[in-house]
Amino acid sequence: MLKFKLEDCDVNFLMDFVRKGRKNARELTRARILLLANEQKRGIDIAKTLGVCRNTVLTIKKRYAEEGLQSALKDKPRPGQPIKYNEKQIAEVIALACTPCPDGRKRWSLTLLCEELRKKEGFETIGKESIRLILKENKTKP
C-alpha cells in the first residue's frame, strides 16, 4: 500500500474548510476523504465511515495526486447539451419581455414572445420552454 501524504498547507486548508462556513456536501465529503487518507486509513474503511463507494475514495486520492487540491474538491464539468443562447441573446429575450406589450394585449405571453423573437436573427428555432426557462432563471415575469 502506497503512503498517501497531504502537504501541511493543504491539511490546514482542509481542516478550516470542514469546520467553517457553508459548503457543498460533496466538497465536504471529498475533504473528509483526503483528511482520513492522510491519517493512513484504508480506502475501504474511509468508504464505510463516510458512506461512499471505495472507488470514490480512490478517485479523490488520485485527483489530488495528479491535479491538486482544488481539482480534488470540485466537481468536474458534466456532459450535457451545450448552451444554445449566449448572454447577449438572453439579454434580448429579457429586454423584449420588459417592453410594453403589443396593442390589443394586456401582457406578454410565452407564445407572443416566441412569435416575436422568431422574427429576429439567431432566434429562428427558439421555443416557449426556452423562453420560460430564461425568464425563470432571471426572475423576470412578463
C-alpha positions as a Markdown table, in Angstrom:
| # | Residue | x | y | z |
|---|---|---|---|---|
| 1 | Met | 0.0 | 0.0 | 0.0 |
| 2 | Leu | 1.4 | 3.4 | -1.0 |
| 3 | Lys | 1.6 | 6.1 | 1.6 |
| 4 | Phe | -0.7 | 9.0 | 1.0 |
| 5 | Lys | 0.5 | 12.3 | 2.4 |
| 6 | Leu | -1.0 | 15.7 | 2.1 |
| 7 | Glu | 1.1 | 18.8 | 2.3 |
| 8 | Asp | 0.9 | 20.7 | 5.6 |
| 9 | Cys | -0.7 | 23.8 | 4.0 |
| 10 | Asp | -3.4 | 21.5 | 2.4 |
| 11 | Val | -4.1 | 19.9 | 5.7 |
| 12 | Asn | -4.6 | 23.3 | 7.4 |
| 13 | Phe | -6.8 | 24.4 | 4.5 |
| 14 | Leu | -8.9 | 21.2 | 4.7 |
| 15 | Met | -9.4 | 21.5 | 8.4 |
| 16 | Asp | -10.6 | 25.0 | 8.1 |
| 17 | Phe | -12.7 | 24.0 | 5.0 |
| 18 | Val | -14.5 | 21.3 | 7.0 |
| 19 | Arg | -15.1 | 23.4 | 10.1 |
| 20 | Lys | -16.1 | 26.9 | 8.8 |
| 21 | Gly | -18.8 | 28.2 | 6.6 |
| 22 | Arg | -21.5 | 26.6 | 4.4 |
| 23 | Lys | -20.1 | 24.2 | 1.8 |
| 24 | Asn | -21.4 | 21.8 | -0.8 |
| 25 | Ala | -22.0 | 18.4 | 0.7 |
| 26 | Arg | -19.9 | 16.7 | -2.0 |
| 27 | Glu | -17.0 | 19.0 | -1.4 |
| 28 | Leu | -17.1 | 18.3 | 2.4 |
| 29 | Thr | -17.1 | 14.6 | 1.7 |
| 30 | Arg | -14.1 | 14.9 | -0.6 |
| 31 | Ala | -12.3 | 17.0 | 2.0 |
| 32 | Arg | -13.0 | 14.4 | 4.7 |
| 33 | Ile | -11.8 | 11.6 | 2.4 |
| 34 | Leu | -8.5 | 13.4 | 1.9 |
| 35 | Leu | -8.1 | 14.1 | 5.7 |
| 36 | Leu | -8.8 | 10.4 | 6.6 |
| 37 | Ala | -6.5 | 9.2 | 3.8 |
| 38 | Asn | -3.8 | 11.5 | 5.3 |
| 39 | Glu | -4.2 | 9.6 | 8.6 |
| 40 | Gln | -3.3 | 6.4 | 6.7 |
| 41 | Lys | -6.8 | 5.0 | 6.9 |
| 42 | Arg | -7.6 | 2.3 | 4.4 |
| 43 | Gly | -9.8 | 3.1 | 1.4 |
| 44 | Ile | -12.5 | 0.6 | 2.4 |
| 45 | Asp | -12.5 | 2.0 | 6.0 |
| 46 | Ile | -12.9 | 5.6 | 4.7 |
| 47 | Ala | -15.7 | 4.4 | 2.4 |
| 48 | Lys | -17.6 | 2.8 | 5.2 |
| 49 | Thr | -17.1 | 5.7 | 7.6 |
| 50 | Leu | -18.3 | 8.3 | 5.1 |
| 51 | Gly | -20.9 | 6.2 | 3.3 |
| 52 | Val | -19.3 | 6.4 | -0.1 |
| 53 | Cys | -18.1 | 3.9 | -2.6 |
| 54 | Arg | -14.5 | 2.7 | -2.4 |
| 55 | Asn | -13.9 | 3.8 | -6.0 |
| 56 | Thr | -14.9 | 7.4 | -4.9 |
| 57 | Val | -12.1 | 7.3 | -2.3 |
| 58 | Leu | -9.6 | 6.1 | -4.9 |
| 59 | Thr | -10.7 | 8.7 | -7.4 |
| 60 | Ile | -10.4 | 11.6 | -5.0 |
| 61 | Lys | -6.9 | 10.5 | -3.9 |
| 62 | Lys | -5.8 | 10.1 | -7.5 |
| 63 | Arg | -7.2 | 13.5 | -8.5 |
| 64 | Tyr | -5.4 | 15.1 | -5.5 |
| 65 | Ala | -2.1 | 13.4 | -6.5 |
| 66 | Glu | -2.4 | 14.3 | -10.2 |
| 67 | Glu | -4.2 | 17.6 | -10.3 |
| 68 | Gly | -4.0 | 19.2 | -6.9 |
| 69 | Leu | -6.3 | 20.1 | -4.0 |
| 70 | Gln | -8.9 | 22.3 | -5.8 |
| 71 | Ser | -9.4 | 19.7 | -8.5 |
| 72 | Ala | -10.0 | 17.0 | -5.9 |
| 73 | Leu | -12.6 | 19.1 | -4.1 |
| 74 | Lys | -14.6 | 20.5 | -7.0 |
| 75 | Asp | -17.0 | 18.7 | -9.4 |
| 76 | Lys | -15.7 | 18.1 | -12.9 |
| 77 | Pro | -17.9 | 19.6 | -15.7 |
| 78 | Arg | -20.6 | 17.2 | -16.6 |
| 79 | Pro | -21.6 | 16.3 | -20.1 |
| 80 | Gly | -24.8 | 17.6 | -21.5 |
| 81 | Gln | -26.4 | 19.7 | -24.2 |
| 82 | Pro | -24.4 | 22.8 | -24.9 |
| 83 | Ile | -25.8 | 26.2 | -24.1 |
| 84 | Lys | -28.0 | 27.4 | -27.0 |
| 85 | Tyr | -28.2 | 31.1 | -26.3 |
| 86 | Asn | -25.3 | 33.4 | -25.3 |
| 87 | Glu | -25.6 | 36.2 | -22.8 |
| 88 | Lys | -26.4 | 38.8 | -25.4 |
| 89 | Gln | -29.3 | 36.7 | -26.7 |
| 90 | Ile | -30.6 | 36.1 | -23.2 |
| 91 | Ala | -30.5 | 39.8 | -22.6 |
| 92 | Glu | -32.5 | 40.3 | -25.8 |
| 93 | Val | -35.2 | 37.9 | -24.5 |
| 94 | Ile | -35.4 | 39.7 | -21.2 |
| 95 | Ala | -35.4 | 43.1 | -22.8 |
| 96 | Leu | -38.3 | 42.1 | -25.1 |
| 97 | Ala | -40.3 | 40.7 | -22.1 |
| 98 | Cys | -39.8 | 44.0 | -20.3 |
| 99 | Thr | -41.0 | 46.2 | -23.2 |
| 100 | Pro | -44.7 | 47.3 | -23.4 |
| 101 | Cys | -46.8 | 44.6 | -24.9 |
| 102 | Pro | -48.3 | 44.9 | -28.4 |
| 103 | Asp | -51.5 | 46.8 | -29.0 |
| 104 | Gly | -54.6 | 44.8 | -28.0 |
| 105 | Arg | -52.7 | 42.7 | -25.4 |
| 106 | Lys | -52.7 | 43.1 | -21.7 |
| 107 | Arg | -49.3 | 41.4 | -21.2 |
| 108 | Trp | -46.7 | 39.4 | -23.0 |
| 109 | Ser | -47.4 | 35.6 | -23.2 |
| 110 | Leu | -44.8 | 33.0 | -23.9 |
| 111 | Thr | -46.4 | 32.3 | -27.3 |
| 112 | Leu | -46.4 | 36.0 | -28.2 |
| 113 | Leu | -42.7 | 36.4 | -27.1 |
| 114 | Cys | -41.9 | 33.3 | -29.1 |
| 115 | Glu | -43.6 | 34.6 | -32.3 |
| 116 | Glu | -41.8 | 38.0 | -31.9 |
| 117 | Leu | -38.4 | 36.5 | -31.2 |
| 118 | Arg | -38.6 | 34.1 | -34.2 |
| 119 | Lys | -38.6 | 37.1 | -36.5 |
| 120 | Lys | -35.1 | 38.1 | -35.2 |
| 121 | Glu | -31.9 | 36.6 | -36.4 |
| 122 | Gly | -30.5 | 33.9 | -34.2 |
| 123 | Phe | -33.9 | 33.0 | -32.7 |
| 124 | Glu | -35.4 | 31.1 | -35.6 |
| 125 | Thr | -35.7 | 27.9 | -33.6 |
| 126 | Ile | -36.5 | 29.3 | -30.1 |
| 127 | Gly | -39.4 | 27.7 | -28.3 |
| 128 | Lys | -41.7 | 28.7 | -25.5 |
| 129 | Glu | -39.9 | 26.4 | -23.0 |
| 130 | Ser | -36.6 | 28.1 | -23.7 |
| 131 | Ile | -38.1 | 31.5 | -23.2 |
| 132 | Arg | -39.8 | 30.3 | -20.0 |
| 133 | Leu | -36.5 | 29.0 | -18.6 |
| 134 | Ile | -34.6 | 32.1 | -19.5 |
| 135 | Leu | -37.2 | 34.3 | -17.8 |
| 136 | Lys | -37.4 | 32.0 | -14.7 |
| 137 | Glu | -33.6 | 31.9 | -14.3 |
| 138 | Asn | -33.5 | 35.7 | -14.3 |
| 139 | Lys | -36.6 | 36.0 | -12.1 |
| 140 | Thr | -38.4 | 38.0 | -14.8 |
| 141 | Lys | -42.2 | 37.9 | -15.0 |
| 142 | Pro | -43.6 | 39.4 | -18.2 |
